[in-house]
Amino acid sequence: MSSTRHASHGFAFTQDQFRQIVEDTLAEARRLGASDAGAEVSEGMGLSVSVRKGELENVERNRDKSLGVSVYLGQRRGNASTSDFSPAAIRQTVQAAYDIARFTAEDPAAGLPEADDLATPAEAARNLDLFHPWDIDAAAAAAVAHSCEDAALAVSRHITNSEGAGVSAQQAHFWAGNTRGFRGGYASSRHYVSVSPIASRSTRPGGRSVDMQRDAWYTSMRDASELADPEEVGRYAARRALARLGSRRVPTGEVPVLFEAPVAAGLVGSFVGAVSGGSLYRKASFLVDSLGRPALAEHLDLDEDPHQPKGKGSAPFDDEGVRTRARRVVEGGVVQGYFLSSYSARKLGMRTTGHAGGSQNLTLTSRLTLPGDDLEAMLRKLHRGLFVTELMGQGVNMVTGDYSRGAAGFWVERGRIVHPVHEVTIAGNLKEMLRDIVAVGADTYTQGSKTLGSVLVSRLKLAGS
């Protein structure tokens, strides 16, 4: 991105100004006697608008900026940050980080990444097409939100209320550098449209008892031109809410469970958390020492592509400036790699994988999936059991893998949806659940930076009526 382009899209600072701030910060750290230092300067701005039942509720504009610096005195580290970019404030911030490092205990794992792990200038400058500012004002954003909510309310007389619709347009840019030679930065954007309609109907004559259900849907992209049509988002959210009317509990038992693709992304997220550095070196994971061992069903592969154009998890380098690489994380169910920063890698006696800041564009696939394995086909594979479309609660123990979540969705008999389900709990152990995945659908959906289809787990405990 050119400096002028940054400035022309509402940013207060150009990339050239950010470069100079980083150079001044590192120079000050060297002057004080730091053995190493790193700095990052960033700026973000955006607009968020929400409406409810035809009325404008909120208009929020956000603008923030920050300079963060890490100073190393051997294996002692200090951090400080400021939102003031004046020369005096930069000097004070570096001094604060230096003073913290002076009085911090030595940590053998502390330090910048090794120089040969850092992205080269060419690698750092890789253009991943992440910056697409949305030139929209509050009135236009409100109009988009209104059209989304209006479309939801128009679907049926049973869509009687709404928790509102929202539109957000966000953009940011940064520049980072360290004393081992790394320099890099880029601009990025992310936008969304969302709505949450409420469906209701009387369950007794005279409206003495009302069945009320809500659901939601959204569209999120780096490029606003690629957002789904707001009216279609509204209509789909309304259909989802209507489908939940008449929800009831089902008997307790052990049944197969089909996770809708957006919900199934949480299973991949739990796996990533379990094979990430912090969990591994603290022994706070149900997948400790899993490298080279089976952790998923043997027909499953998990691939990572940090260089996907416009990808929500795309990055040419991680938060420490380490180069990112495409790789196969799981092959045939067997773990091929962890997610490590330079710190967690040193704690484990390993090498950074370029994951300070988390995973990047993961895709879960099954070698058994056929092109025609859409949701209807997956329901037929489920045959009789629970199709989960929403999970509630945080009942996942990452140390033991024990899993217990509130769930809502649909009961399926002979491969067909019979009725909606609510107020049930599904329980199992993630270590077993990941090995018990019997199918992944071709109904692929990208939730955040994870792409996969619906996921069928052979058996889970269901606590119902």
N, C-alpha and C positions, 0 to 999 in steps of 0.2 A: 504494500500500500504506500502511496506517496504521502509525504507530509501534508501537502496541500489538500489532498482528498480528505484526510482526517479532519483538518481544520474546517473544510467546507461543509461538513455534515454535523455541525453544531458542537464539536469538541472545542474546548477552550485552549487546548495545547496541541501542538504538532508533534509528530514523532521525532523530529530533529530536536525540539526542546526537551523531550523525554530522554533522548540519548545523552544530552548534555547534563541533565540532572543525575543520571546514573554515573557518568564519568566523574562528575564533581563529588558524588557520594563515595565512590571507590577511592578516589584520590585522597579524600579526607581520612578514610579508614587507614590507608597506607601511611599517611602523615603521622597518625597517632601511634603507629607501630603494630597494626594488626598483621598477623601472619597470613590471613585470608579474609575475604569479604565478598558478600553478594548483595545486590540491591535490585528492587523492582519498583517501578513507578507506574501507576495506572489511573485511568479516568473512566467513569461510567455515567450514563445518562439514559433516561427513558420516560415513557408516559404510560400510565395505567388508568383505565376508565372502567367503571362498573355501572350497570343499570339494573333496576328491578321493577317488574310490573309496569314497564313503560316510563318510569321516572329515573332521571339521572341520580345516582347515589354518590359516587366518588370520582373525583379527578385528581390524580396524584402525579406530580412530576418529581423525579429523583435525579440528583446530580451529586456525584461524590468523586473524590480523588484521594490517592494515598501513595506514600512512599514508605516502603519497608526495607530495612537493612539488617543483615546478619553479619556480625563481626566475630572472627575466630582468633583466639590467642592460643595457638597450639590446638589442644583438644578441649578447650573451653569456649563456649559459644554464648553470645548475647544478641538479643533481638530488640529492635525498637521501631516505631513507626510514627508518621506525622501526616497531617493533611495540609501542612504549610510548606510550600516549595521554595521559600526565600532562602538565600545563602546562609543566613544566621540560623534558621530552623534546621537546615540540612546539617550544619556543623553540630548543633545541639543534639540532634537525633543520633548521629554517628557516635558522639561522645557518650550518650546514654547507653547505646548498645555495647560500646567498648567497656564502660564501667560495669555493666552487668556481667560481661564475659570475665572481667578481672576477678569477680567474687563468686563465680560459678564453679562447681566441682568439675574436674576433668571427666570426660566421657570418651572412652576409646573409640566409640562408633561415630563421634561427632566429626564434622568436616564437610567441605564441598565434595561433589563427585570427582572421581579421577578425571584428568584432562582428556584421556582418550575415550571416555564415555560421553563427553559433551558433544552436542550438535555442532558441526562445522558451520561456517558462515553460509555455505550453499544449502545445507540441510535446514538451518534455522530460517532461511528465507523462502522455503517451499510455500507456494501459494495454494492453500486448500479451499479457497473461495468461501470463506467464513463470514465475510462482511457484506451485508445487504441492508443498509439502513432503510427504515420504513418512514417515508415522508408523510406522516399523518398527524393532523392536529386533533385537539380534544373533541371538537364537534364531529369530525369525520369518524373518529374512533367510537364515539357514542352512537353514531348512526349504524356502524357495523354491529355493535353490541345489541342495539334495538332490533335490527333485522334478524339476528340470531335468536333472541328471546321471542320475538313475535312469531317467527316460524314455528318454534316449539309450542307456543300457546295455541296456534291455529290447527295443530294436528288433530285434536279431539276435544270435545267438551269435558272430558275427564282430566285434561291437563288444566288444573284449576288454579295453580299457583306456581311460583318460581322463587328459587333462592338467588336468582340474578344471572346476568351474563357479563362477561368481562373481556376486555381487549387490552393487550400489553405490547408495547414496542420498546425493546431494550437494545442498547449498543454500548460497546466498551472498547478501549485499546490500552496496550501496555508496552513497556520496554523493560528488559531485564539484562543484567550482566554480572559477571563475577571476576575475581582477580586471576582466575585460571584461563581466561581468554574468551569465555562464552559471551556472546551478545545476540539478542534476538527479541522480537516482539511483533505483534500484529493486532489488527482490529477484528472484532467479531460482533455478531448480532443474534438476537433470538426474539421471536414474536409469537403470540398465541391469541386464540379466541376460544372462550369456554362458556358453557351454560349449564344450569342445574335446574331442570323443571321438576314439578311435583304433580303426581297423578293422584286422583282420589275418586271414590265412588261410595255410595251408600250401600251397606250390606244388609240393612233392614228397611222395611217400609217407613217412610216419614223421615229418613235420614238420621235416625237415632244413633246409629253406629256407622262410622266412616272408616273405610280402608284407605290408608294414605301411604304412598311410596314415592321415593325420590330416586333419581339417577342423574348422571352427568356425562358430558362428553366434551372433548376439546380437540383443537388442532394446533400444532406447534411446529414452526420451521424457522430456519435462519433467514430465509428469503420469503417475505410476505406474499409474493406472487404465487408461491407454492402452497399457501394455506388452503385447506379445504374451504368450499363455499360456506359462508357463515349460516345461511338458511338451511343447508343440508346438515350442518352440525346440530342446529336446533331441532330439526325434524328427527334426526337419529337419536338424540338425547331423549326426546319425548317418547319415541317408540320404545326405548329401553325402560323408561319409567312406567309406561302403560303395561309392558309385559310383566312387571312385577306385581301388579294388582292381583289380589287373591293368593298372595304368598302364605304358605303354611309350613309347619315343621314336619319332619319325617321321622320314622322310627330310628332308634339307636341301632348301630350295627357296623360291620366292616364292609366297605363298598369301594369300587373303583371311582376315581375322581378325575374329571377333565377340567383343567384350568384354562379359562379363556386367555388368549395370547397376552393382553396387557397385564393380567394378574400373574401369569406364568413368568413374566420378566423378574418378578420378585424371587423366584427360585434360583434364577441365574445370579441375581444380586447376592443371595445368601451364599452361594458357592464362591463367588468372587471374594466376599468378606472372609470366608473361611481359609482361602489360599492367599490372603494378602499379608504383607510383612508384619504389620503391627500385631495381628492376631496370632501369627505363627511364632514370633520370638517371645511373646508373652505366654505361649502355650494356652491361649484362650480360644482355641479352635477345635472343631470336631474333625478337622482334616490335617492335623499336625503330621509332618513327615509323609505327606501323600505324593510327593514328587516321584514320578515313574511308577505310580500305583493306580489301580482302577478307583475312580471316585464317582463316575457317571455310568449309566448303562452302556454296554459295549458297542451299541450302534450309534452312539452320539459323538459329534465333533463340536468343538467350540473354537471359533476363529476370531481374531482381533485384527482390525484394519484401521490404524490411527490416521491414515492418509486419505480417507474417503472424502471426496469433495462435498462440502456443505454438511458433513456429518456432525451430529450434536456432540460427539465425543472425539472429534478430530483435533489433532495437535501435532505440529512438526517436532515439538520437544515437550518434555514434561515440566513440572513446576520448578525443577532444579536446573533446567537447561540440558538435560540428558536427551539424546536422540530417541525418537520413538520408532518402532519397527512393527511391520505386519508379522503375525506369527500364529501358529496353531497352539492354543492353550490346552485343549484336550483333544486327543486323537484316539478314536475307538474306545472312549470311556476312560483312557489313561491320562493322568495329569502330566503335561509336558513342561509347564512353567508356572511360576508364582507371579504375584504382582508386588514388586519390591521397589522401594526408594533406595537411595544410597545408604541412608541410615539403617533401615531395616535389613538391607542386604548385609551390611557389616555385622549387625547383631547375629545374623544367621551364618556368617562366614561365607557369604555368597556375593554375587555381583548384581548391581542394580539392573532392573529390567526396564527402566524408564517409566515408572508408575507413581512417582511423587505427584499426587493429585488424583489417582484412581485409574480405573480401566478406560479403554478407548474403543468404542464401536464394536461391540461383541455380537456375533451371530451364532446361534445354536441351531444345528441341523442334525437330522437323523438319516442314516443310510437306508432306512426302511421307508421313508416318505415318498409317496407317488405324487405326480403333478395334480391328480384329481382329489387329493386328500384335503378337501375344503372342510368347513365347520360341520356341514351335514354328514360328511364321511366320518369325521372324528366322533360325532354323536353316535353313529352306527357302531363304531369300534368300542365306544363306552358301553353300549348296549343297555345296561341297567346300572344306574348310579347317579352321582351328583355332578352337575356341570356348574362350576363356580365362576361367577362374574364379579364378585366383590369379596374382599377380605377385610376384617376389622381386627384391631388390637395389635400388640407387638409381641405375641407369644412365641418368640424364637430364642432358644438358648444356644448361643454360638459355641459355647464350650462343650456341651453334650450333644447338640444337634436336636434336642427335643423341640417339637413343633406343635403349637396349639393355637389356632386362630378362629375367631368368629367368621362365619361365612354366609353368603347369600348367593342364590343362583336359581337353578332349575333341576327338578327331578326328571330323570330320563328312564323310559321303559321301552324295550325293543328298538332302541336307537332313535326314539322320538321324544321330544319334550312333552311332559304330561302336565306339569303345573310348576309355578314358581315356588321357591323355598327361601325361608328366612329363619333367623334365630336358631341356627345350628352351629356346632363347633366341629372342626376337623382336626385330627391329631395324628401324629406319627413321629418319626425321627428322620431328620434331613439326610443323614448318612444313608439310610435305607431308601428314602423317597427318591433321591437322585439316582440310585441304582435300579429303582423300580419303575422308571419311566419307560413305558412300552411303546409310545408313539409320539411324534411331533407333527403337527399339521402343516399343510402347505398354505394355510391362512395366515401368512406372515404379517406381523405388525411391529413397528418400531416404537418402543416405549423408552423415552429418553435416548440412551445410546445403546440399547439392547434390542436386537431384532430376532424374532422367533415366531413360530406358530403356536396354536393351542397345544397343551402338553397333557398327556394321559398318564396318570400314575395308577399302577395296578390295584393298590389297596391302601386305604386309610381308615382310621376309626372315625365314625360319625356319631356325635352325641346330639340327639334330637329329642323327640318327645318320649 
